[in-house]
Structure formats: structure tokens, C-alpha cells
Amino acid sequence: MAILFGEYELLAKSGLFDADYYVAANPDIAALNIDPLMHYLERGCHERRDPSPKFDTSYYLSQCQEAGDVPVNPLFHYLTTGVNRGLTPKPNGRVAAKTKSVPSPAYESAILPIAEAREATAVVAIEHNVAEAPFPGYIDSFGYSSAAGGWIYNGWISRPFRSDLSDPIDLVANFENSQNAGKAILAFYEREDLDQKSVGIIAYVLTSTHVVGGLQSIVFELDGLRYEALSGPSTERLLDQALVDRVRSNLIGQAFANRNRTHLLTITSRKGFPGHDTLSSLAEPVFFELDDAIACPPNGVILKGWHLAEPGVVRRIRVRSGPLTGEIDLSKAINVARPDVISAVGQQLGFMDANVGFITYVPGAISAGDVTYIEIELESDDVGFKKFKVSKRSGIDAIRRTLEGLDIRYETTAQTFDDVLGPAIRSINAARLKESVRATTIDFGPLRESPLCSLIIPIYGRVDFVEYQMALFSRDPDLAGTEIIYVLDDPPKRRDLEVLAQSVFERFRIPFRLMLLSKNIGFAPANNRGLQIARGRYVCFLNSDAFPITAGWVSRLTARLVETPKLGVLGAQLLFEDGSIQHEGCFYRRIVEFGNWNFVEHFNKGRRPGDETGLRYSDAITGACMLMERSLALELGGFDESYIIGDFEDSDLCLRLRQRGLRCAVDQDVKMHHLERKSQVAPSQNWRMNLTLYNAWVHERRWGETLSSLTQPP
């Protein structure tokens, strides 16, 4: 396991494994509900799947085969071995052979020794068809400046170059086992140790501090030429002040006068965060206030607040915490009307637009235990700071706070969830599911040793439904061979349920098991906990507000499943209290108001039942009653816990069955009453609707392409 953890860490930090790409390119993996990188380590690498668009497995293995090597894990082999052999991750990834040229003295002394030892093996993200500079340059010194908030590289490159360059360019720094890419500001300076074919360079890159391994090279493109500066034995990695002193001496004494030189002098003269707010000392009026900062583990944050500044005054806004830096892009934030801010502050400064509030997600920005603050950089190069604290909200409380007060509709829906709410809530929920949850079981009566079927019934809110269900179960002799498992997902109701359960058993004498969870974990995890202890050949996921009408319903459903080999899951026809249809199968309908995403609809809902009998096939069935083979349910991992509380889990399970060539159906000869959501007593709230939209976002991003091929009823 230690070796696997080491591989996991290396691949995760390499920049060459893309979890979103891996899942999108392999739909069968999405259905497994596991960590994409863990799947790649355990199976994907053996199956020769591509880990990202930057790594062509077949191409890389063809290079290895030429050398008589057949690695088990191609990406791990590349990071630990192939990169040092000059192998490349995809076609055109290799640095082209350099054209003949007369090198400078500095090239002779610095580059040739390492060039002879190895080819340039940089993992380059800039992959245009551009010409190479005459020969590579060299990096004399580099390091991370905490005050400047970025990496600084000092060295030289070959000419030609543009001394009047003022716009940032894309630069990639290649380390032994990782990449660090970002926008770079370049300044050039003359050096006495170089001939006229070379020029000194200083590159400042605003990017993450985290790197793996030693520096190998920096690469960038300028005026149609691809430049590279290599690291060698004499390259120094300098700490904060030593790095700044070295760079400033070159900027002051020898750099070409232009905007970039001035900018870099300003950046390298900055002092770090003083520990208190300094926005009020800026020459221009800039306001930035936070109402809440919600942690999105492991190191992201949701910020809710407001910002006021004249257009064109602010260059960038960043979250900084210890070694981490995260850019705030308000153009991708959720706009929130704040008339209170305009009334209290804005009007006197001439601001009239109330849309100054924002909600934004900043990944990779929070370092646990370190001071967190906002850094606002003006176009004048002035910098101000604003200290803030991340709240201790977590789990459902953090999700509720993130989603409350938002009215998300129409064209903003997709962007709102893609850029802000989706990734933020996904990380909060992932952390919530990792929390330790204790489960206590209490058996009432002797349980059957080898039950045909196990009923798994989660309870939240209305514990009194147990009494009604068990009363109906007691009237059905067929249930004598069935295992009944109630899973309490509402810890405050534990004592009430324990008392009720004892009373129910004494009256009806039907054995059953209680599983009592120490935390509220939601519909999918609660069902999955019950699945883990179920012993029946079949399992039936059943809502606590579903009450059987048909006698012998379990035997009827299991018999149908046995006689229909291509049937993956089977449900009952569900009726409202007045006898009208609540569910007899589902279809999908796009709703324009909500991102034009697919939502689940029920056939004939509200109509009186017809004379039809037998199986009614459909694209999906509801999770209120789903019977399937236990082995198949375990193989699928139960319900996908990416969905929160209770929306779309059942549809997702049905679509995963569809991938396996299995079908879904409702047996119209088996009937139940279903009170529909009355097992959840929480009042209807705005945040809960937005949580449904989050689940719809997860569902759409995973199954949108599949659902587009299904016929939607009018």
C-alpha cells in the first residue's frame, strides 16, 4: 500500500493526470463511484487508458518497446524513468533538434555539460508548430518570492527577442516530477559574460508554490519562436530576500527600460502582508468585504461578499494563505444584488449598480493553520491587503449556507454551477463523506439466517411510519422469509425510534434490525450502509413512506426478476392516497428554466390506473421501491454518493444498469401507496431547491450525452 500511496502522490502532483478528462473519456468509470486516479493506478494503467490529453499511452509505449521496456504503469514510468531517457508523453512533445549555431561562452560553460548528459526532456504544455530558438539558454538562479507572490527565474536566452515586450506570456516551468505553468512578465538585460547572440532574462510567474523535484527548464513562446532555458549543476535556488536582491541588481543596473522593467521593480520592492488591513491606504477607493468564507476541503474556499472599485483600477485580486495563492476571477463569480451596500457606501462614491455582491469559488488557496488574506493589486502597481477568517462550517451546514439566498434560473444556471457552486459543493460533500460515522445495530427478534430478500428502509424525520409499515408487513405471511433493515439517518430521533421499535416488535412479532447512524449522511449513503449488512439474495430499497397494498409483493417481484434475465431492477406501481398514479416508470424531460438540463418525470402521474398488467419498461424507476440482485447492487457500489440528500441517485443507478445492457421496469400487478417526500419533514426552502439543481448538474455532466439519445415523450 505504501508503494501505491507514493505512486498516487506522484501522479496527482505531476499535472499529467486529469480526473475530469479521465472520467469523461471513460463513462464506465463514472459508474463505479470511485476515485478516478485510484482506478487508473489499480486498473486503468493496465488497460492502457490515457490519463489526460497530455499523455498518449500508445505513443509512449511504442517508445518504450523500441528500448525493450514494457512498463506496467506508463505514466509512472514516464515520470520516474522515461523523462530522464528523453522519452516524450505524446507526439511532438520532444524538443526538436537544435540548429547549428555558434554558441556564446556562457553556453559553452553552462549548457554543453548537461546537454551531453541528456536530451532536453521538458514536459511542455506549449505545443504549437513554432520554430526553435538557435540554442537553449540557461537558468542561473530561481526561487519563490512570498512578497511578490510568484516564481522568479533569472538567466539568459538566445536572441532574437523583443525588448519592448509588455504583455504577459504563457510560460511553463518543468520540474522533475511536476509542472508549474502561468502568465509570465519578462524583462531583458545586457550581460558582460554573454556575446551578442544572447541576452539576460528575468521571468516573473504568478503561480502556485508547490513543485515536485528539481527544476529542469523553463519554456515559453515569443514572436513565433519557442525559447527554452535549462537548469544545470550551477543553478541556484534562492530564498526570498537573496532572490529579490539578485534580481533587483540586474533590473536596476542593466535591464532595458520598458513597462515590464518598471513593473518588476515594483513587484520586487513589495513588502509582505503586514498582518492588518491596508485597503484604506490605497490611492484609489477600493472596497472588498466578506460576509462569509466557507472551506471547501482540501484547500479551496467559497467567498460571499461585495466589492466596489472604479472600472480599470484593480488589476487582480488574490486569496493568499501560507504558501498557497488563488486568483479571484469576479467575471466568473455569481452576481448578487446588494442595494444595502449601494445605500450605505456606493451612492456617496457615485456607484449606482446594485450588482456589487458576489459568490466565488477559489480552489487551491487555503493552507490549514496559516493566516489567510485578500491581496488586491491595482493597475498602478499599488497593493492592499484584507485579512479574513474561514468559517468552521462543514458538511450539510456549509452546503446550506453556500446555496441559500440564490435564485438560479435560465442562462446563468450552467455557468453558475460549472464555475462556482458545482466544484465547491462537490469538495464539501467529499469531505463530509470521509467523516467517521458510527453505526450501531439492534436486533428485534431472531433474524432469518438465509433470507430470500432484504428490505433496506432509510428513516429520516417521520419515525412513526415504521409502525404503519410494520402493521402492513404483519398482515403478509410472505414476508416471513424476508430480512427487514431500518437505517436511521436522523440521530436526534434515535431514542424515539428505539422506544417505538420495541413496541412494534412486541405487538407484531416480526423480527427486524435497526441500524442507528451517529450522523445524518443522506439517502444514498444510508441505503449503502444497509446494503453492506444485508444478507438476502435480493435487496429491495424501500422508502419508509411506501406502504404495500399487494399481498406477497416481495415474492412476486423476485419471481419477475428471475424470469426476465435482461431485467436489472424492478419496482412496484406506486399510488397516491386517492388511488391515482404517483409512479409507474420514469422518462427524462429537458427544462429550459434550469439550464436545459434533463429532469426525471413520471409517466401518467395523477391519472387513474388503467387495465394494463405485467411489466412496464421505462428509462428509469424511482428509488422509493427498487428490487434487484444483491450481488449486482454490491458490484455497482449501491447508490452514487456524489448526489446529496435524495435526488437523481435512483436515475443514476438505472443509467449504470443501462450501460450493462440491463433494463428497468415497473410491475403493474404489484401496488403500493407512496406519500412522496412526506418522510422528509424539513420545510421547503430556497437552498433545498438549489441543492436539487446541484444534483441535476452532477447528473447532467455525467449522463447528458447518454440522455440526448433517449426519446423524450411529448
N, C-alpha and C positions, 0 to 999 in steps of 0.2 A: 504493500500500500504506500510505503514511503517513496518508492520509485514513481508510482502513479501520481502522487501529490507533486513531486518535483517536475514531472512532465506537464502536469496541469498548470502549475505556476508559470513555467517557461512559455508554454503556448499561449496562455492568457495574456501575457505581457509582451508578446512578440509583435503584435499588430498584424499578424498573418492568419489569425483565426477570427472569423466574423460570424458571431452566433446568429444574427438575423439572416444573413445570406445562407448559412448552413441549413437553417430551418426552412427558409423559402425554397431552396433548391431540392430539399428532401422532405416532401409532405408527410412521409411515413414517420419521420422523427417527431414532428409536431404532435402526432397522435400518441406518442409514448409518454408524454408528460415528464421528461427528464431533462437534465442539464445538457444542452447541445454539445458543449466541449467534452463532457464526460462520455457522451455517446461516441464522439469522434475517437477518443482515447481507447474506449473499450471495443468498439465495433467499426466505426466509420473509417478509421485508417486502414483496417484490414480489408474493408470493402472498397478501398481506393476512391473514397469520396473526396471531392475538393473542399478544403476547409474555408476558402474565401475566394473571391475573384482575383486575388493577387497571387494565388498559388495553383498552378496547373499540375495536378498529381501525375497524370500520364506523361507529361513532358518531363517532369523531374525524374520519374522512374526510368525513363529512356536514357537519361544521362547517367544514372546510377548503373544501369545494366551494361553500358559501354565500359564502365570501370569494373565490372564483375561484382557489383554490390546490389543486393535486393533488400532494402530496409523494410522493417515491419511497419514502422510509423514514418511515412515520408516527410512530414513537416518537422517532426522532432529530429530526424536525421539531418535535414537541411540546416536547422538552427545549431546543431551541435557538431556536425561534420561537414556537410556539403558546402556551407558558406566559406569554410576555410580551404576547400578544394577548388573554389571558383565555379561551383555549380550554381545555376540560377533557378528561381522559382517558377518562371514562365518564359515563353519565347520572347526575345528582345529584352529580357531582363539583364543579360550580361552586358557589361560595359564594353563598348566597341573598342577594337584595337586602335591605339593612338597613331596618328600620322607622324611621319618622321619630322623632326624639328630639332633645332639646336637648343638644348636646354640651358637655363640660367645656372649660375654657380650654386644658387640655393637649391635648385632641383637636383643637381649632381650630389650634393651632400645630404639632402634630406629624403628625397623620393626614391632614388635608384636602389638603395639598400633594401627597402621594403617592397619595392616593385619587383625586384628579382626574387624575393622570397614567396610572393603570392600575387595572383592577379587581383585587380580591384573586385571586391565581392559585395559591394553595397547593394542592399535591397532597396531599389529606387522606386518611389511612387510616381515620379515624373517620367512618363513613358511615351513621350512624343517622338516623332521621327525628326529629330533635330541633329545638326552636325555637332561633333565633339570639338571642344577647345583643343589647341595644338598639343598640350600635355597637361597633366593634372597639377594642381597646386599642393600646398602643404599647410597644416594647421600647427601653429607654434604654441598656442595656449587657448584654453577654453574654460568655461565654468558657468555656474548658475548664479545670477545676482538676485538676491531676495528683494533688495530695494527696487531694482528695475523690473522685477517680476518676470525674468526670462533668461534664456541662454545667450551667451556672447561667445563668438568664435573669432579668433584673431590669427591671421596667417597671410597667405598670398595665393594668387591665381595667375594664369597666363593671360596676356592681352589677346584680343581687343576687349574693351569694356566701355561702359557709359559713365563718365564722371558726373553727369548731370542727373543720374537716376534719382527719382524722388518717390515713386510709388512702391509699396511693399510688394515683394515677390514670394512665390512658394519655394520653400527650402526644406530639404529632408536631411536630418542628421541620422546616420546609420551607426548604431552601436552593435556590439557583438550579438546580442540576443533581443534587440528591440529597435524600434524606430521612433524618432521624435520629429514630427512634421509641423510646420506652421508658417505664418506670414513673417518674412524677414525684412528688416531695414538694413541696407548695405551702405557702407561708406568705404572709399578707397583712399590710399595714401602712398606716397613715394617712399621707397626704402633703398638705402645706400648699398645693401647687400644683394640687390637684385639688378639684373640688366634691364634693358628697355622692353624685353619681351614679357616681363612680369610686373605685377603691381600688388601692393599690400591691400588686404581686405579686412574689414570688421563687419561681422554679421550679428545682428541682434534679433532673436526669435522669441516671441511671446508664446510660450507653450508650457506644458507640464514639466515638473522637475523630475518625474520618475523615468529612469532609464535602466536597462539591464545590460551589464557588460561594459567593456571599454569602448571608447569612440573609435570608429573606423574611418568615417569620411563624412563630409557634407556635400550635398549635390543641389544645384539649382540651375534654372534655365534663364538666359538673358539674351535678348535680341537674336533669337533663333539658334543660339549656341548653348550647349549643355556643359556646365562647369562642374569640376569636382576638385575638392581639396582633401588630401589624405592625412590620416593621423599616423605618426611613427614613433620610434623609441624616444625621441627628444620632445614629444608633445607634452606640455604641462597642463594639468588640471588645477586651476587656481581657485581659492576661496574668495568670498565676497570682496573684501577691500583690495586684496592683491590683484584680483581680476580687474576691478574698476580702475585702479591706479595704472595698470599696464595699458589698458585700452585708452584711457584719457590722455596719456602721454603721447600716443600715436595720433589721436584725434586733434589735439591742440597743436602739436608741432608740425605734422606732416600731411594731414588729411586735406583733400581737395574741398574748397569752400562750396557748399551747396546746402540744400534744405536738410538732407539726411545727416550731414555732419552736425548741423545745429541741433537737430532732433536727438541724435545720440549723445551729444554733450549734455543736453538737458536731462535725458533719461539716466545717464550715469552719474549725474550730480544729485539725484534724488536721495532723500533720506527715507528710511523705512517708516512704517506705521508707528506714530508716537504713543499709542495707547489711548488716545481720546479723539473725539470727533473734530474735524477741521474743515468741514464744508463751508462753514460760515466765514472762513478766512479767504475763500477764493475770490478772485477779482470779479467774477460774474456770479449773479444769483443762481444757485443750483440747490434744489431741494430733493432729498431722497429719504423717504420714511418707510419703515416696515411695520406692518400690523402683525405679521406672523412669519416665522421661518420654521418649516416643518422638515425634519430629517427624512431623507429617502436613502436608506442604507444601500450600499456600504458608505458612500461618501457624497451623495447628491443632496440637494435641498430644494424645496418649493418655497418661493418667496412671494408674499402677498403684501402689497403696499402701494405707494404712489410716488410719482416723480414729476418735477417741474423744472424746466430749463428752456431757454430760448433755442429755437432750431439752429443747428450748426455750432453750438457752443461745446457740447460734450462729444469727445472722440470715442471713448469706450468706458464701459462700466464692468468691473470685475468683482467676483467674490474671492477673497483670499483667506486661507486658513493654514497655518504652518507651511508645509512645502507645496500645498495644492493651490491651484488657481483655476477659476472657472469664469468664462465670459458670459455676461448677461446680454442677450440679444432681445431688446424690447420690441423689435419688429416682429418677432415670433411669439411674443407674450399674449396672453388673453387681456384684452382691454376691458377695464371696468369703469363705469361712470362713477365719479366721486364729486358730486355737487357740493358736498360738505367742505372738500379741500378748496374748491374754487371760491366758495363763500368766505372761508376763513383766511386763505392765503393768496389765492390766484388773482382775484379781482384787483387788488391793490397793485399787483405787478403787471396787469394787463392781460392775464390769461383768462379766456372765456370758455374754452373747450373743456367740458367736464370729464372727458375720457382720459384722465391722467392716472387712473388706478391701473394696476397690472397684477397678473399672476404669472409667474415664470418658473421654469424648471432649470436648474443648473447642475449638471452631473459633474462628478469628479472634483468637487470643490471644498468639501468639509473634511478636515483632519481631526479625528476624535482627540479631545484633550487640549487642542490648540485654540488660541484666540481667533475668532472669525470677524471679518470686517469687510466693508464695501470700499473699493478703491475706484474713484471717478477721475478719469483723465480728460482734461479739456483740450481743445484744438490748440490752445495757447501753450500746451505742454505743462500747465499747472496741474497739480494733483491734490485731491482732497480725500479724506477718509471718514467712514461712518461705522462705528462699532455696533455689532448686534449679537444676540444670543439665539441659538437654535433651541426651539421648544422641546420639551420632553414628551410630547405627544407621540404615540406609536399605534400600530395596528389599526383597528376599525375607527378609533377616535381620530387618528391622524387622517385617515381616508375621508371621514365625515367632514372634518374641518377643511380639507382641501376642496371638497366638492360643494359645500354649502354656499348658497347665495348666488349660484351661477345659473343663468338661463341660456342654455346652449341649443341653437336651432340652425337649420338650413346650412348655408355655405360655410359657416365657421366651424361646423361640427368636426369634420375630418382634421383640419389643421389644429384645432384645439386639443384633440386627443393625440395626434401624431407628435406634436412638438412639445406639449406640456403635460397634460393630465395622464395620458397613457403610460409613458415611461416612468413618471413619478409614482403613480399608484401601483404599477407593477412591482417596483422595487420595495415599496412599503409593504405590499402584500407578501412578497417573497420573504421578507424579514419576519413578518407575522407568522408565517407558516413554519419557520425554523424555530420558533419559541417552543420550549418544553411544555408539553401538555400531559398531565397525568390522567389516567383512565382507571376508574375503579369499577369492578363488576360485582353485581349482586344477583344471585340466582334465586328465583322463587319456584320451589318445587324441583323434582328431578327432571333434568333435561334429557331428551331423547338422544341416544348415542349416535345413530346414523340417520339423521332426518333427510327426507327427500328434498325439502326446500327450506331455506332460511329467509324469514321476513326481516328486513332491516328498516327500522322506522325511526327516523330522527325526530326529536322533540325540541321545539323552541316556542316559548310563550304559553300556549294553551295545554298545560299538562292534563287538564280534565278530559281531553279527548281520549286518553288511554282507557278510561273507564268505559266510554261508549264503544270503542273498538273491541275491547276485550269481551264486553257483553255480547256483541255480534259474533265474535270468534267462538264463544262458548256454545252458540247455537248450531255450529257447523262441525259435525263429527269428523269431517275430512281433515280438519286442522290438527287432529291428534298426532299426526306424523310430521308436523311442521315445527321448526325452531323459530321462536319469536324473540327478536333482539330490539329493545328500545335503546336509543342512544340520546341521552340528554345533552343538548348543546346550549344549555341555558343555566349555568352554575347557580345563580340565585334561587332557582326553583328546585334545587336538589332536595331539600327537606320535605317540601310539599309532595314531590313525586315519590319519595321513599314511603311516606305515610300512605299515599294513595295506592301505591303498588302493593303494599301488604294487605290493604283492604280488598283490592281487586282479586288478589290471589285467594284470599280466604273465601270470597263469595263465589268465584267462578272456577277455581281449582284447575286453571290451565297454567302449566309451567311456562315461565318466560325468564329472560335475562335482562337486567338493566346494565347499561354501560354509562357511567357518570363521568363526564369530562370536566376537567378543572378550569377550562377556558372555553369561551364561545369561539368556535373555529369556522363555522359556516356549513352550508348544506353539503358541498362536495366532500370536505374533509371528514365531516361527521359520518356520512354514508360510508366513506372509505375505511374509517375506523371500525365500523360494524362489519364490513366485508372481511377485514383481517381476522376476525374471530368466528365468522360464520363457518358452519360445517356441512351444510346441505349440498347436494349435488347441484341444486339450482338456488339462485338467490332472487328475491323479489324486493326491489327498492320501493317502499310504500310510504306515502305521506301519512302523518298522524291524523289528518282531516279527510282521509279516504275511508269510506265505510261500505264493506261488501254487501251486495244485495243477493247475488247468485250463490246458492249453496254449492260446495265442492269446487269453488273457483280456483284454488291452487292446483288441484289435480287436473282440471280442465285446461288450464294454461300450460302446465308442464306437458300434458299429452299432445297438445297442439304443437309445442316446440319440438317434441320428439318426432312427430310425423311429418315435419316440414324442415328438411335438412338445411335449406338456404335461409332459414329464419334466424336472425341473430338476437332479436329482442322482441318481446310480445307484451302488450298491455291490455287493460280492460276498457270497455266503453264507460266513460265517466259522465254522470248526470248531475245537474243542479238539484237543489231540494225540490223544485217544482216538477222534476221529471224531464226537463229539456236537456239537450245535449251540451255538455261542457267540453268533452273531448272524445273524438274517435279518429284521431290522426292529425298530423300537422303538415303544413306547407309553408313556404317562405314568400314573403312579400317585401319589396323594397319600399321604404318610407322616405320620401323626399325631405320631409321636415327634419329627419335625423340622419343627415349625411348621405341619403340614398342607400343606406345600409339595409341588409336583409334582417327582417324580424320574423319570429315564429308566429304563425296564425293557426287557428283550429278549424278544421272542416265542420261546417254545419252548426257552429256554436250558437246556442239559443233556440235552435229548431227542435221540433218534436221528433223523437226517434222514428225511423221508418220500419219497414218489414224486413230489411236486409239482415242476413245472418252470416256466420262464418267470419273469415279473416278479411279485414280491410287494410290493404297495404298503403303506406304513405312514406314520405321522405324522412319523417321523424315521429316519435311519440313523446308524450310528456313523462317527466321523471316522477310524477305522482304515483305511477304504478308501472314498473318495468321489471319483467321477469326474463332471466337469461341464465345460461350455464355459469356456475361459479368459476370454473376454470377459465372461461373466456373473460369474465369480468376481471379476474385477477391478472390475466395476461394483458389486458388493456390498461391496467392500473386504476380501475374504477373510474369515477368522475374526475375530470381535469380540474385541479385545484387552482388553476390560474383565474378561474371565474370566482367572483366574490359573492357570498351570501346565498344566491339562488336564482340565477338567470343564465340560460344558454348551456348549462352543463349537460342537460339531457340531449339537446340538439348536437352538441359536440360529440357525445358518446355515440349517437346514431350515425353521424357522419364518419366516425372512425370505423364503425362496423361496415358502412358502405364501401370504404376503401378495401375492405377484406372480401368484398363480394357478398356480404350478408345483408338481409333486408329487415325492415321494421314493419310491424303490423299491430292492429288492434283486433281483439276477438270480440265481435259484436254480440256473441252469446254469453259473455261474462260482463256483468254490470255492477257498478259501484256508484254511490253518491260521493261527490267531491265538493267540499265547501270552498275550494280555491282561495288560497292565501290566508284563510282565517286562522291557520296555525301560527301566523305571524301577527302579533298584536301591536307592533310598533306603528305609530301614526304615520300617515302618508306625509313625506317631507321632500323638499326640493332635492336634497342631497341624494336621497334614495333613487329618484328618477335618474339623476346623473350617474349613479353607480350602475344602473341598468344600461346606460349608454356606454359606460366603460366596458362592461361585459360584451355589449354589442360590438364595440371596437375590437376587442380581443378576437371575437368570433369572426368578424368580417375580415380582419387582416390574415386570419388563418384559413378561412374557408370561402372567401369571396369569389375566387376563381372557380371553385367547385360549384358553388351555388348558382353562378351565372349560367351554368349549363342545364339547370333544372327548369322544368316548365312550371311557371307560376300561374295558378288559377286566376281568372278574372275577378 
